[in-house]
């Protein structure tokens, strides 16, 4: 599959071939669903924590004798039945995600990239080089490429702080380094905008 390459002025300057190993596989919806579900589960903080009856302070002495008082028997004031006592089966810090084989993760990401390629939702630009951090520069670039107002994921290779910070204040635009691309953000975006370097890195990592 071949896609056009544009420059920062929105002018076509050539074409580039997409590797079929990454952009030409048959999308596997089942694996993509498992990947997305697991990814979203792993975004949960999972830091809720409660104390059981053995963890709350106090309660070392029996409140009253076992028999003869007319009251219910009790061994500690830290019983879950008492106010201020421990919590029964309360939450503890945990990871909500589940193990997923590396091959399945890669298949899911390739499936999502292939879907974008099949629906012609990929654009490639030769490079994005902003002299300074300016949201207006990114907005202008999107307009020239016909992506204004579209939910767009920008994928570049290497550390490009000017680009990353220029995207930050545009709600519909996300920036991601190529090696850290994940299937959820690719699937969530309407368009994927690659730099040539970013495209080469994605094809190297996921092929």
C-alpha positions, 0 to 999 in steps of 0.5 A: 500500500502506498500513501502520499507524503506531504511537507509542512506547507501541505504540498505533496512531495512524494509517496511512501510504501506501508509494510504489509506486515504492519498495515496489511494484516486482517484485523482481528477484532477479538484480540483488539477487544481483549487488548483494549479491555486490558489496557483500560483496566491497567489505567485504573489506579487501584490504590484504594485501601482499607484496614482489616480487624488485625490492622486497626489500632486498639482492641487488645483488651476484652471489653467486658467479661464473657458471661453475666452482663446480659450483653452480647459476647464480644472479644474486641472493639475492633470487630467489623461489627463495631464502629471504628472496627476493621473492614470485612473484605475491603479493597486493597491496592491491586493491578486491575489488568491481566497478563496478555501474551506479547504476540497478542499485543503486537497482533492487536496493534497491527490490526488497529494500524491495518484498519486505519490503512484500509479506511485511508485514515493515515497521513504522512508528513516528511518532518515536523520541525517547529522553531518554538513551542506554539499551539498556533503552529500546530493548528496551522499545520493541521489546517494545511493537511485538512485535519482541522477539528479532527481527532488526530494522533501525531506519531514522531520518532525521537524527542521533539519537545516543541512538537509535543508541547505545541499539541498539548493545548489542542484537545483533539490532538495527541502526540506519541513517540513511535516506539511507545504507540499503543493500540487504544490511542490509535483506535481512538483517533480519527486520523493518524499523522506520521512523520517519515521517521515515526513511520519507519520506527513503527514499521521497525518495531511492529513488523 
